[in-house]
Amino acid sequence: MASSNSSYLSRPPQFRGHTTPCAERRSCFMRWLSKLFKGSGFRVSNGRRPHVMGGENLLHRPVKPVDDQSKAENEDLDRAIALSLAEDAKKPNAAGHKGHENMDTRVKDSLSMTSYQPVQFLPRGQRICGACHCEIGYGQYLSCMETFWHPQCFRCCACHQLICESEFSLSGTNPYHKSCYKELHHPKCDVCHEFIPVNRAGLIEYRAHPFWGQKYCPTHEHDRTPRCCSCERMESRSTRYISLGEGRSLCLECLDSAIMDTGDCQPLYHSIRDYYEGMNMRIDQQIPMLLVERQALNEAIEGEKEGHHHMPETRGLCLSEEQTVSSILKRPKIGGNKVKDMQTYPQKLTRKCEVTAILVLYGLPRLLTGSILAHELMHGWLRLKGYRNLSPEVEEGICQVLSHMWLESEIMPSVPSTSSYASSSSSSSSSMPPSKKGAKSEIEKNLGRFFIHQIVHDTSSAYGGGFRAANAAVTKYGLRRTLDHIRYTGRFPE
């Protein structure tokens, strides 16, 4: 089945720390001071407040009184500056910025630098540290994003070390070092474990699997990175997949329940036949079932005069012609991350009824193998019961419905599947036969959910459109009434 991955673009954050200009307010403030202290002998150097040393420094020094000023003049000056700062604090921050909340937002962090004044002249609660939540007294403080910090409290929320750089990042009101923020929020590739690079437009571009959520660099789609032939996940650099040959690889989770030879598959095959019988769809003929390699399956497809094959990779076949097929005799050994010592034997298939044999690709996990068997057995049942000359969409659609029903019964045995489907008009309340397997691991259940996801979201017309139409008909009318309608009209009931 072709993988259906999604592409994602996001804008990487930009981190800048800079001072907030306040020249216009300082000019007004100094004119007010000159008027207030006119004739008092007070001097303001160059008509400015004490300025920041070192260009991009984040901190101001506390104001120090001039030696020749009287105590009264110092107190008046302190009071005047404190009142002015209190008025400024009440005004909205003209250079305010919003904090970075996600990877799609540009971050521009702003630091405004202000000197402390005696606390008795500041309104209570006007300067509260955003980290320790204590009122800020004498000394230096930092102002950023309408929040204040003691210098010793301005620490990275990831590594808890002081932020001394002039460039940093904010997430909400939480400050981070640029490197710490990138480590936390910049997406990493699940294949090479590196930061996903930006494209020429400066955006972070990556691929993501629609079911598993695996994120990876777009380049891995073309650099021959192995992909599991069952669950479609790409091989991580820290994990080796098992090579099945023929261009197929299998992840370790799928390998855990993989069916590797015909003998291993027989119990599963008989349990699915019992499932059909529980649906009042008994298959009287003994149809051979063989597990084969990809090459043998492709050769069998070429030998068929007719048949519907809409998958990019065919994994199963309901054979109707007499052929000789190479079947896997014994479970192969696994060594050095590949399958070896494969033993096959040629088996001549003779035509005793409308169905000669059912072939299934080897090396797939149990639930996927079972869903393929359920699909192909429905092809066999339709042929044996005389449902002839059906359109590909109708036949493939109803076969996918049976595959979907079986998967649901396996991973959710206590919940009726979309098929609380009536098996006959006289027994419309018949329920699904329970699964004969024991409790399944969460890994196997997740695989089952993925295979259901594949059936429901397949994009090809015969599988996708056919399944949706068949599923809607069976849900509304029941399986038996739907099959009767197909027998006489060749299409699904509306």
C-alpha positions, 0 to 999 in steps of 0.5 A: 500500500502506498504511504500517504505522508503529509508535508508540514511547514513552520516558521523557525523562531527568531531570537533578538534581545534589544533595548526599548527606545524612550528618547521622547519620554526622557526629553519631556521628563527632562524639560519637566525637571528643568522647570521644577529645579530652575534656579536651584543650582541642580545640573543634569549632564547633557540633559540626559538621565544616566545612560547604559554603559556598553551598548547592549547592557541589560542593566542600569546602575542605581542613581547616585546623588551629586556630591554638592547637592543638599539632602533636600534636593536629593530627596526632591529629585528621588521623588520626582523620578519615582513619580515619573516612573510610576506614571510611565508604568501606567501607560501601555508599553508602546514597544510591547511584543507577544511571547512565542507560543508555537513554532509558527510565530516570530519571536522578538524579545524586548528588554527595557532597562531602568534604574531602581529608585527608593522603594518608598516612592514606588507604588506598592506592588508596582515592581514584582519579580516574575520569578520569585514574586517578591517586590523589587527594592533597591538595585537593578532590575530587568523589564521585558514583556511587561514583566520584571525580574531581579537580575539573579532571578532571570534564569533559563526555564530549561537549564536554570542557569542565568541568562547573560546573553543579549539574545534569548527567547521567551515562551509566554513569560518564560525565558530560555537560552536560544540553545535550550529553546531550540532543544525543546521546541525545534523538531528533530527528525525521527530517522537521523535524530538531527534538527530538521533543517529549514528550506530555502524560504527559511521555513522548517519543512518535514514529512509526517506519517498520518497515523504514527506521527513519525516526523522526518526530513524530506530528503529521507524519502529519496536517500534509500532509507528503508521503510517497513513493508507492513506498518510503513514507518521509516527505519531510524538510524538507531534501529536496524530493520530486517531485510526480507529481500525483494526490496522489502524490510520489516520493523522489529515490532511487525517481526514479532508476530510475522507469519513466515511459512505456510504451516504457521499460517494454517491455524489463522486460515482456519480461524477465519473460515470459522469466522465466515461460518459464524456469519452464516457464510460457510465455505464448503470447498477446501481451498488450498492456502499458500504463503509465497514470496513476492516473485511467485505472487507476481508470476501467479498474477500474470498467469491469471486471465482476469482479476482485480488488482488495485494496490500498488503492491499486491499482497494476496490473490484468489487464484482461479487458474491451474498453475504451479506455485512455489510455496515457502516450505520452512520458516527461514532463519534470521541473521545479520538483519536479513532473512536467509536459508529460504526453502521453497517447493513447487506445488501444482494447483489443479482446478476443482472448483471456481477457486484454485487456491489463495496466495498470501505474501509471506513475512507480514504480521499476523493481523495484516496476514489475517486481513488479507486472508479475509479479503481473499476468502470473500473473493472466493465466497463470491465466486463459489456462490455465483456472484459473477461479473461484478464490477471491480468497485463492487467486488473489491469494496465488499471484500474490504468490508469483510477484511475491516469486520474481521480486524475490528473483531480481533482488536475490539472483540467486545465491541460490535464492529460496523457489522452488527450485520445481519447474516440472514433475514431470519437472524438479523440479530446474530452477533460477531463470533468472538476472537479465538486468540488470547489477549493481544499486546498493545503493540499488536492492537496498535498495528491492527488500528493502523491496518483499519486506518489503511482500509478506511483511508485508502485513496484508490477509487476501487478500494477507497470508493468501493469500501465507503459505498459497501460499508454504508450499504452494509451498515444500513441494510445488513450484510445479507440484504446487501449481498442479495441486492448485489446478486440481482442488481450488481450494485450496492443498495442506496 
